[in-house]
Amino acid sequence: MNARQLLEEEKLQNILNPRKANREFKITLRFQKHLAKNFEKALELARKNRYFMEEGEGDHYRAYASFHPADVEDLFNLFELVKDRDTTKIYLNNKAIPYIQDLWLFLIWFYRVK
């Protein structure tokens, strides 16, 4: 099962079992291969993620890393490396949500406050 199929399966399970899915949330970053120096560092950080997935080859390569609120520092570090790319996508529980970067990520950054 490739990364896209796995995410679609999780999305379906979230729809079929909303009580379970709504107890916790996760943010997933998807980024594509690019020539910037940050890509190799971002890929290295993403590969350390326990929910790391990848698909495609060459210019169509995509990496996925998912984070729960407890992993907010890792999410922040990876996001800082890939946020300026147009091909970077962010998902909340495997769904594209309006204002996810401006609202949801802003809210999750509160988990960084100690």
C-alpha positions in Angstrom: 0.0 0.0 0.0 1.5 3.3 -1.0 1.4 6.5 1.0 -1.6 8.0 -0.7 -3.7 4.8 -0.3 -2.7 4.6 3.4 -3.8 8.2 4.0 -7.1 7.6 2.2 -7.7 4.5 4.3 -7.0 6.6 7.5 -9.4 9.3 6.2 -12.1 6.7 5.6 -11.6 5.3 9.1 -11.9 8.9 10.5 -15.3 9.2 8.7 -16.5 5.8 9.8 -15.4 6.2 13.4 -15.7 10.0 14.2 -15.6 9.6 18.0 -12.2 7.8 17.9 -10.8 10.2 15.3 -11.9 13.3 17.1 -10.2 12.4 20.4 -6.8 13.3 19.0 -5.6 15.0 15.9 -2.5 14.9 13.9 -0.9 17.3 11.4 0.7 15.8 8.3 3.2 17.7 6.2 3.7 16.6 2.6 6.6 18.1 0.7 8.1 17.4 -2.7 11.7 17.1 -3.9 13.3 20.4 -4.7 16.9 21.7 -5.2 17.1 23.9 -2.2 19.6 23.0 0.5 16.8 22.6 3.0 15.4 19.6 1.2 18.0 17.2 2.3 17.8 18.4 5.9 14.0 18.3 5.8 14.1 14.7 4.4 16.5 13.7 7.1 14.1 15.1 9.8 11.1 13.5 8.2 12.8 10.1 8.0 13.2 10.2 11.8 9.4 10.5 12.1 7.6 7.4 13.2 4.8 8.1 10.6 7.2 8.8 7.7 6.0 7.7 4.3 7.2 8.4 0.8 6.0 7.9 -2.8 7.1 8.6 -6.3 10.5 9.0 -7.8 12.6 11.8 -9.2 10.7 15.1 -9.6 7.5 13.4 -8.5 9.0 12.3 -5.1 6.8 13.2 -2.1 7.6 12.7 1.6 4.9 12.6 4.3 5.5 13.1 8.0 2.7 13.2 10.6 2.8 14.7 14.0 0.7 14.6 17.2 0.6 17.5 19.6 3.4 15.9 21.7 5.7 16.1 18.7 5.2 19.8 18.2 8.9 20.7 18.2 9.7 18.2 15.4 6.7 19.5 13.5 7.9 23.1 13.9 11.5 22.2 12.8 10.3 20.4 9.7 7.7 23.1 8.8 10.4 25.8 9.0 12.4 24.0 6.3 9.5 23.4 3.9 7.0 26.2 4.5 8.1 28.4 1.6 7.5 25.8 -1.1 4.3 26.0 -3.1 4.2 22.2 -3.3 4.1 21.8 0.5 0.7 20.6 1.7 -0.6 20.4 5.2 -3.4 18.1 6.4 -5.3 17.8 9.6 -6.3 14.2 10.2 -5.6 13.6 6.5 -8.0 16.2 5.3 -7.1 19.5 3.6 -8.7 22.1 5.9 -9.2 25.8 5.0 -6.8 28.1 6.8 -4.8 25.2 8.1 -1.5 27.1 8.0 -2.9 30.4 9.3 -5.2 29.0 12.0 -4.5 25.4 12.9 -0.7 25.6 12.9 -0.9 28.8 14.9 -3.0 27.0 17.5 -0.7 24.0 17.7 2.3 26.3 18.2 0.8 26.9 21.7 2.0 23.4 22.6 5.5 24.8 22.3 5.0 27.2 25.2 6.4 25.7 28.4 
